[in-house]
Amino acid sequence: VSTQSTGTGWRLRPVTGLLTPRDFLNALAFRVFHSTQYIRHPSQPLYTPEPDVCHELIGHAPLFADKDFADFSQEIGLASLGVSDKDIEKLATMYWFTVEFGLCKQGNELKAYGAGLLSSFGELSYCLTKEPKVEPFDPAITSTTKYPITTYQPLYFVTESFSQATTQVRDFARSLDRPFSVRYNPLTENIEVLDKKDSIIRFAKEIQSNIKILTEALEKFPC
């Protein structure tokens, strides 16, 4: 599944149990998703309070093939690098309300994209009824909202688009307590910390080179 499914550079890495929020979120920055391997008990096939392999493969894995969603997930991970425990809690809450239990718009219709919804037949039906409350995704509000973990959610946040949500998370990350900036290098699959003059100059030159390539492409693009 990991080597064939996404086409966006994401990898699934098996783990034997739940990771700490920091370890889990940090891995997202490297386009790595840690997947559990156990399966829910047959006595509760419609809901599991902890992620199982059905949740991971039915809920999470397919969405990593969508480039905008893949970028959005990684942006949350990048925001988690080097921040305080308090900010990790905010980002973990944001992850819960988006990647796990998020709704999005498709035209004028609401659609479920959160893995916790896609892997739960019961809550998937419930979330699109008029019973739960629905609000627009706002990182500042979403990241501090309390939620239950053993029942259906009473509140869902709606994402207008994954590309817009990525920008929102990036802007929100600027408010977090971190004395440096980071970027992901897809060639080396490593994180570069932009805290020294040399690294910033190298990054600026790379941007300059990419702008030249973009300008050339636009000049050759047929009107």
N, C-alpha and C positions, 0 to 999 in steps of 0.2 A: 504494500500500500504506500509506504513512504517513498519508494524510489520511482513509482509509476503514476501517482495520482494527480499531483498538483500542477506541474508545469510552471510554477511561480517561484521555485527555489525553496519551498517549505519542506521540512522533513519531520516525520513523526518518530519520536524516540520513546521506547517502552520504559515504563517505571512500575515498580511493584506496589506503590501506594501514593498517597497525596504528598505533594511537595509543599514547602512553605510558600506563601504568596510571593515573596521576593524572588526565590529561585525560579518559580514558575513564570513570573512576568519577565524576569531578566532573559530567560531563554527565548521569549518571543522576539526580542530585539535581534537575535541571530537567525530568525525564521525557523526556530525549532519549537515543536509542540510536543510536550510530554504526555504520552497517552497511557492510561491505565489498561490492565489486561484482564481483570476479573469481570464477571457478568452478574447482572441483577438476579435476585432470588425469584424463582418461578411463582412464588405466592404473591408477588407484586410486579407483574409484568408492565404495568402502565406508568409506573413512577419509581424513581430511585433517588434517595436524598444525596447519594454520592455518585460521581461519574463512573460509569462502567464502559466496557468496550462497545456496547451498542450506542451509547451516548457519544463516544469519541468518533466512531467510524460512520455513523449515520448523521450525527449532528455537526461535528467539527470538520472532519476530513474533506467532504465535498466542497465546502465553501472556500478552502484554501486555493482552489483552482480559479477562483474569481480574483483578478488582479487588484481591483479596488479594495475588496475585503481583505486580501492578503496584506496590502499596504496599511490598512487601518489597524489590523491586529498587531503588525510590527510596530506601528507608531506608539501604541500603548506600552509595548516592551521597551522601546527606546526611552520613553518618558520615565521608566522605572529605574534606569541605571543611575546609581549613586545618590538616590534621594533618601529622605528620612523615612523611618518606620511609619510615621503619621501619613506621609504622602503615599507610601506603598499601600496603606489601607484605603486611601482615596482611589487609587488606580485599580485596586482589586475590586472595589465596589463598582467602579465604572465598567470594568470588564464583566462583572456579574449582570449588569443591566443592559449590556450591549451584546457582546459575543455569546453570552449564555442565555439571556432572556430578552433580547432586543426585537423590536418591530421596525419595519421600514415601509416606505411608500413605493408603490408601483403604479404610476398614474394617480388615480384617485382612490386606489384600494390600499388597505393595510395588509401587509404580509409579514409572516413570522420568519426571522432568520436566525434567532438565537438557538444554539445547540441544545439547550435545556428544553426548548419548546419542540424542536424538530424530532427529538428522541423520546418525547412523552406524548403519546396519543391523547391522553386525557387533557393535559394542559394546552396542547396545540389547538384543540377545539375551544377550550375555555377562553384563551387569550384574545380571541377575535370576537367574543360576545360583548355585550354592553355592560357586563358585570364589573370587570376590573376598570381601574382608572388609567387613562392614557395621557401622557404629556410629551412635549417635544424634547429631544435629547439636548441637554445643556450640561457640559462637563462639570461646571461649578456646582450645579444643583444635583446632578446624577451621582457625583462622587461622594456626596455626604448624606444620601438618602438611605434609611434603614430598610432591611428586607428580611423576610422569613426564609428559612432553608428547608423546612419540612412540609410546607403547604404550597398551594398555587400562589403565585404572586398577586398581590392586590393592586400593583401599579406597574405599568410598562412604559418605557421611553421609546419614542419613535424617531428613527434616523431618516432624514430626507434623502441622503445618498451616502455611500461609503466614502466617496472622495471628499464631500463636505465634512463628514465626521472626522476624517483624517486631519483636515485643516483645523477643526475645532480642538482636537486632542493636542495637536502641535502648539496651538496658541495657549492652551491650558497648561502645557508643560513649562512654559516660560514663567508661570507663577509659582512653580515648585522650588523648593530650597535646594539648589544645586549650583555649585560655583564653576561649572564648565558646560560646554555643549558637546554633543556626540553625533556621529554619523555612521551609517552602515556602509561598508565597502563590499559590494556584491562580488567583486573579483576575488578578494581574499576571504570573503565570508567572515570578516572580523569587524569589530567596532573600533573606530578611531576617535580618540578623545581630543577635542579641539581646545586645548588649554595652553598651547605653546605657539610662539610666533611661527616657527617652521611649519608646523602642521596646518596652521590657518593659511599661510601663504601657499602651501602645496594644494590645499583645497580650493583656494581662489583661482589658481592657475588651471585646475581641472575644470572649474566652472567656466572660465574664459574659453578653454578649448572646446567645451561642449556647446557654448554659445556660437562659436565659429561654425561648428558642424551643423547646428540648427539653422543658422543664417544661410549657409550653402544649400541646405535641403529646401528651405523656403524659396530661394531664388530659382531652383530647378523644378519646383512644384508647379504643375500646369494650372493656369487660371481657369 
